[in-house]
């Protein structure tokens, strides 16, 4: 059985599983607790299958009051089944209830599947930039209704 859950703040009950799937999705990188603690209005949306975390979408309130959809991913064994789209829909419905009217994300050209998912869900490209590491980034925003 697949279920989706959004948790305000750090998902303590799923923190170890979140670390494992983050490392799986992002080439072994872990997500420091301090980094999560530093995010204003942190929201963690989770995809759980048979009590196992298989996907996540994290976001927080940016300095300008816009909700920033920060990190997300689905375990490779479960990709292509619409889970990332469902996580996005859950996140957007939840933040709309919290009073946010705009959601922003930053993508990279080498993560085309996520860029395509964002475009399919009515995000608009609003700008691009090159970060300090020389990586090209794409800023996308969506007005929530």
C-alpha positions as CSV (number, residue, x, y, z in Angstrom):
1,X,0.0,0.0,0.0
2,X,1.3,3.4,-0.9
3,X,0.5,6.5,1.2
4,X,1.6,10.1,1.2
5,X,2.2,12.2,4.3
6,X,3.3,15.8,4.9
7,X,5.1,16.6,8.1
8,X,5.8,20.1,9.3
9,X,9.3,20.2,10.7
10,X,11.9,17.4,10.8
11,X,10.3,14.0,10.3
12,X,12.1,12.4,13.3
13,X,10.3,9.0,12.9
14,X,11.6,8.8,9.3
15,X,14.9,10.6,9.7
16,X,17.2,7.5,9.2
17,X,15.2,6.4,6.2
18,X,15.3,9.9,4.8
19,X,19.1,9.9,5.1
20,X,19.3,6.6,3.2
21,X,17.0,7.6,0.4
22,X,18.7,11.1,0.1
23,X,22.1,9.3,-0.2
24,X,20.6,7.0,-2.8
25,X,19.2,9.9,-4.9
26,X,22.1,12.3,-4.4
27,X,25.2,10.2,-4.9
28,X,25.9,9.3,-1.3
29,X,25.4,12.7,0.2
30,X,23.8,12.9,3.6
31,X,21.5,15.6,4.8
32,X,22.8,17.2,8.0
33,X,20.3,17.7,10.9
34,X,21.7,21.2,11.3
35,X,20.8,22.1,7.8
36,X,17.2,20.9,8.3
37,X,17.0,22.7,11.6
38,X,18.0,26.0,9.9
39,X,15.1,26.0,7.5
40,X,12.1,28.2,8.3
41,X,8.7,26.5,8.1
42,X,10.3,23.2,6.9
43,X,7.8,20.9,5.3
44,X,8.6,17.2,4.5
45,X,6.3,15.3,2.2
46,X,6.9,11.6,2.1
47,X,5.9,8.6,0.0
48,X,5.7,5.5,2.1
49,X,5.1,2.0,0.7
50,X,4.5,-0.8,3.2
51,X,6.1,1.2,6.0
52,X,9.2,1.9,3.9
53,X,10.1,5.4,2.8
54,X,10.5,5.4,-1.0
55,X,10.3,9.1,-1.9
56,X,10.4,12.6,-0.4
57,X,10.0,16.3,-1.2
58,X,11.4,18.9,1.2
59,X,10.7,22.6,1.2
60,X,10.8,25.7,3.3
61,X,9.9,29.4,3.4
62,X,12.4,31.5,1.5
63,X,13.6,34.9,2.8
64,X,11.1,36.7,0.4
65,X,8.1,34.7,1.8
66,X,7.8,32.4,-1.2
67,X,7.7,28.7,-0.5
68,X,10.9,27.1,-1.8
69,X,10.7,23.5,-3.0
70,X,14.2,22.5,-2.1
71,X,15.0,18.8,-2.5
72,X,13.2,15.7,-3.5
73,X,13.6,12.3,-5.0
74,X,12.2,8.8,-5.4
75,X,14.2,5.6,-5.0
76,X,15.2,4.2,-8.4
77,X,13.2,1.0,-7.9
78,X,10.0,3.1,-7.8
79,X,10.6,5.8,-10.5
80,X,8.3,6.2,-13.5
81,X,5.2,5.5,-11.4
82,X,4.1,9.1,-10.8
83,X,5.3,9.2,-7.3
84,X,7.3,12.5,-7.7
85,X,4.2,14.1,-9.3
86,X,2.1,12.9,-6.4
87,X,4.6,14.2,-3.8
88,X,4.5,17.6,-5.7
89,X,0.7,17.7,-5.7
90,X,0.7,16.9,-1.9
91,X,3.2,19.6,-1.2
92,X,1.4,22.2,-3.2
93,X,-2.0,21.4,-1.6
94,X,-0.5,21.6,1.9
95,X,1.3,24.9,1.4
96,X,-1.7,26.4,-0.2
97,X,-3.6,25.7,3.0
98,X,-0.8,27.3,4.9
99,X,-1.3,30.5,2.9
100,X,1.5,30.4,0.3
101,X,0.5,31.6,-3.1
102,X,3.8,31.0,-5.0
103,X,6.2,28.0,-5.0
104,X,9.8,28.3,-6.4
105,X,12.3,25.6,-7.2
106,X,15.8,25.6,-8.8
107,X,16.7,22.8,-11.2
108,X,19.7,21.7,-13.1
109,X,19.9,20.9,-16.8
110,X,21.4,17.5,-16.0
111,X,18.3,16.4,-14.0
112,X,16.0,16.6,-17.0
113,X,13.3,14.3,-15.5
114,X,12.7,16.7,-12.6
115,X,12.7,19.7,-15.0
116,X,10.1,17.9,-17.2
117,X,8.0,17.1,-14.1
118,X,8.1,20.8,-13.0
119,X,7.0,22.0,-16.5
120,X,4.2,19.4,-16.6
121,X,2.9,20.8,-13.3
122,X,2.7,24.4,-14.7
123,X,6.0,25.8,-13.4
124,X,7.4,28.7,-15.5
125,X,11.1,29.3,-16.1
126,X,11.7,32.7,-14.7
127,X,15.5,33.0,-14.7
128,X,18.8,31.1,-15.0
129,X,22.2,31.6,-13.4
130,X,25.6,29.9,-12.9
131,X,26.4,29.0,-9.3
132,X,29.8,29.4,-7.5
133,X,30.7,25.8,-8.7
134,X,30.1,26.8,-12.3
135,X,26.9,24.8,-12.6
136,X,24.1,26.2,-14.7
137,X,20.8,26.5,-12.7
138,X,17.2,27.1,-13.8
139,X,14.8,29.0,-11.5
140,X,11.1,28.0,-11.9
141,X,8.0,29.3,-10.2
142,X,4.4,28.4,-10.0
143,X,1.4,30.4,-8.8
144,X,-0.8,28.2,-6.7
145,X,-4.6,28.1,-7.1
